[in-house]
Amino acid sequence: MSTTMDENQEAPTRKPEAQPGTNYVNVKVNGQDGSEVYFRICKRTQLSKLMKGYCKRQALELRTIAFLLDGHAIAGNQTADELGMEDGDEIDAMKHHGGGGGGGRLKWVFSCL
């Protein structure tokens, strides 16, 4: 069953808050384009679910996006609980920048220890 909004109705501006002691946390994902996408996630669910959901909603390829929490990259196999995330935390979704030197050639460095 789906519901539609009447043209005269306004979208709710208040985000639901997770109750203290619950297994859920509300998170905002900020895109480079200024977009904001809100998720309510289980603290023990791998963040790959959030990452895939964000990319699907924004029509992006998952492999092209880096997700950062407080400036540090997060991995899809991590959970909100492992990262100590709290209600209202924000994740930044940044496009990977290709590049690097060498014109596509690989440089091999060997060292003797």
C-alpha positions in Angstrom: 0.0 0.0 0.0 1.4 3.4 -0.9 0.4 6.8 0.0 0.7 10.0 -2.1 0.8 13.6 -0.9 -1.7 16.1 -1.9 -0.2 19.1 -3.7 -1.3 21.3 -0.8 0.3 19.1 1.9 3.8 19.9 3.1 6.4 17.2 3.7 7.2 16.7 7.4 10.3 18.6 8.3 11.1 16.8 11.6 13.1 13.7 11.4 12.2 10.8 13.7 14.6 10.5 16.6 15.9 7.1 17.9 15.0 6.5 21.5 17.9 6.1 23.9 18.9 2.5 24.4 17.4 1.3 21.1 19.2 -0.7 18.5 18.7 2.0 15.8 20.4 5.2 14.9 19.4 8.0 12.5 22.1 9.0 10.1 22.4 11.7 7.5 24.5 11.1 4.3 25.8 14.3 2.7 26.5 14.3 -1.0 29.1 16.4 -2.7 26.3 18.1 -4.6 24.7 19.3 -1.3 22.1 16.6 -1.2 21.1 15.1 2.1 19.7 11.6 2.5 18.4 10.3 5.8 18.6 6.7 7.0 17.4 4.9 10.1 19.7 1.9 10.5 20.2 -0.9 13.0 23.4 -0.4 14.9 24.5 -4.0 14.2 23.7 -4.0 10.4 26.7 -3.7 8.1 27.0 -0.2 6.6 27.2 -1.7 3.1 23.4 -1.8 3.3 23.3 2.0 3.8 26.0 2.6 1.2 24.1 0.5 -1.5 20.8 2.3 -0.6 22.4 5.7 -0.9 24.0 4.9 -4.3 20.7 3.4 -5.6 18.7 6.5 -4.5 21.3 8.9 -6.0 21.8 6.8 -9.2 25.6 6.3 -8.4 27.9 3.3 -8.8 29.0 2.1 -5.3 32.6 1.6 -6.5 32.9 5.3 -7.4 31.9 6.6 -3.9 33.9 6.8 -0.7 32.0 7.1 2.6 33.6 9.1 5.4 32.7 9.5 9.0 34.5 12.3 10.8 37.0 12.4 7.8 37.9 8.8 8.0 36.9 6.2 5.4 34.5 3.6 6.5 34.2 0.1 5.1 31.0 -1.7 4.2 31.6 -4.5 6.6 31.7 -2.2 9.6 28.6 -1.4 11.7 27.4 1.7 13.4 27.9 0.0 16.7 31.6 -0.8 15.9 32.2 2.8 14.9 30.4 4.2 18.0 27.9 6.1 15.9 25.2 8.1 17.6 21.9 9.4 16.6 22.3 12.4 14.3 25.8 11.5 13.0 26.6 12.5 9.5 28.5 10.5 6.8 30.0 12.3 3.8 29.7 10.6 0.4 32.5 11.6 -1.9 33.4 10.7 -5.4 36.7 8.8 -5.8 39.1 10.9 -7.8 41.1 8.8 -10.3 44.6 9.7 -11.2 48.0 9.4 -10.0 51.3 9.6 -11.8 52.9 7.2 -14.2 50.6 7.5 -17.1 48.9 4.2 -16.2 52.2 2.3 -15.9 52.9 0.4 -12.7 56.2 0.9 -10.9 57.6 -2.0 -9.0 59.7 -1.3 -6.0 61.6 -4.1 -4.3 63.5 -3.8 -1.1 65.7 -6.2 0.8 65.2 -6.3 4.5 
